Amino acid sequence: MAAPKAHVGILIAASILCGTTVRAHHSFGAEYDATRPVTVTGVVTKIEWTNPHCHFYVDVADEQGKVVNWKFEGYGIGPLYRNGWKRDVTMKAGDRITVTGWRARDGGPWAHSREITLPNGQKMFFGPPVGTGEGGNAPAVEVK
């Protein structure tokens, strides 16, 4: 009987640990507003290559000239590599870029990225290329 009790303990522990990971992941619509596209230009200050989503930070001057550090979320590491991104090569701290994406629902300086225009003029997706990130098929942001 000791073996089944041990198995139950392991299953409970695994459920708790896995449940934390599942709860931590969110839906696009819970945090971002697909009706509020945003485009900003600024200087990359930091890039976090993490899963389930990579993040990068950009210093952007607001209307009054005050510099605000924006946080952008995008794909995880695997999809970025498949889309041609190379860590510490494609985009680096100090690069001046333009980012198109969707603003956070709370209106703060963070957004879900879609497309990045790199210093050499190349455009690359860092987030979903079509739709809103929720599986839609109509572009929510016009890319020029």
N, C-alpha and C positions, 0 to 999 in steps of 0.2 A: 503493500500500500504506500510505501514511501515514494516510490517512483511516480505514481500519478499525482501526488501532492506537489512534488518538485516540478512536474510539467505544468501544473496549474499556476504555480508561482512564476515560472518563466513566461507563460502566456500573459499573465497579468502585467508583469514588468514590460514586456514587449508592447502590449497595447497602450500602456501609459506613454512610453517613449515615442511610439509611432503617432499616437494621437496628438502629441505636442507639435510634431512636424506638420501634420495635416491642418491643424488649427492655425498655424502660423501663416499659411499661404492664403491669399485673398483673391477676390475677383476684381477684374478691371473696374467694373461699375461701382464697386463699393468705395474705391478711393479716387477714381478719376472721372471727369465729366466729359463725355464724348461730344457735347455741344459747345465746349470751350477750348477750341484749338489755340495753341500758342506757338509763336516762333520767336526765339531769342538768339542773340549773337553775343559771344563773350569768350573768356579765356578759361580753359580747363584747369582746375586746381587739383583734382584728385580723381582716380578711377579705381573702383573696387570690382575685381573679377571674382564674383561669388555666385553661388547657386542658392535659391532658384532664380534669382535675378541679379544682373550686374547693375551697378550704379556708377554715375559719374557726376561731378560737381563743376559748375561753371560760374565764374564771377561775371555778372551782368550789370551794367549801369542802368539804373531806372530813369524815369522821366526827369528827375531832379539832379541826376548825375551821381547819386549815391550808389555805391557798388553793393549788390545783393548777391549772395552765393545761392544759386539754384541747385537743387538735387534732381537728377533724372534717373528713372528706372527703365530697364530694358530687358532684353532676352537674357537667358542664362548663358553660361560659358559655351556649352555645346552648340546651340543654334548660332551664336556669334561666330565661332570658328567655321561653321558650315557656310555662313554668309560671307566669309573672306576676311574676317577680323583676325589680327595677330596682336597678341598681348604686347604692350610696350613698343609697338611698331606703328599700327594703324592710327592711333590717337594717343597723345602723351600730354602730361601736365605741361602747361605753357602754350599749347596749341590754341589758336583763335578759330572757333567753329561757330556754325549756325545750327541750331537744333529746332526741329518741328515736332510737336507732340500734342498731348492733351493735359490740361491743367488739373491740379488736384481739386477735389470738391470743396475743400476748406479755403481755397483761394490763396494758399501760401505759396512760397517760391519753390515748388516742386511739381514735377510732371512725369507722365509716362512718355518716353521718347518714341519717335517713329523714325525720322530720318535725320542724319547728321551730314552737313556739308563740311568736309575737311579743309584744311588750309590750302591744299592743292586743287580745290574745286570739286573733287570727287564726292559723290553722294552715296552714302551707304545706310542701310537700315540697321538700327540698333533695337528697334521694336517692331511690332506687327506692320507689314507693308500695306495691308488693306484692312478695312473695317475698323473696329474700335478696340480690338484686342479681345472681344467677346465672341469671336467666330463669325462676325458679320462679313458681308462681301462688298459693301459699298464704302469707298473711302470717306472717312470723317474729316480728313484734313487735306486740303488741296496742296499738292506739292508742285512748286514752280521751278 
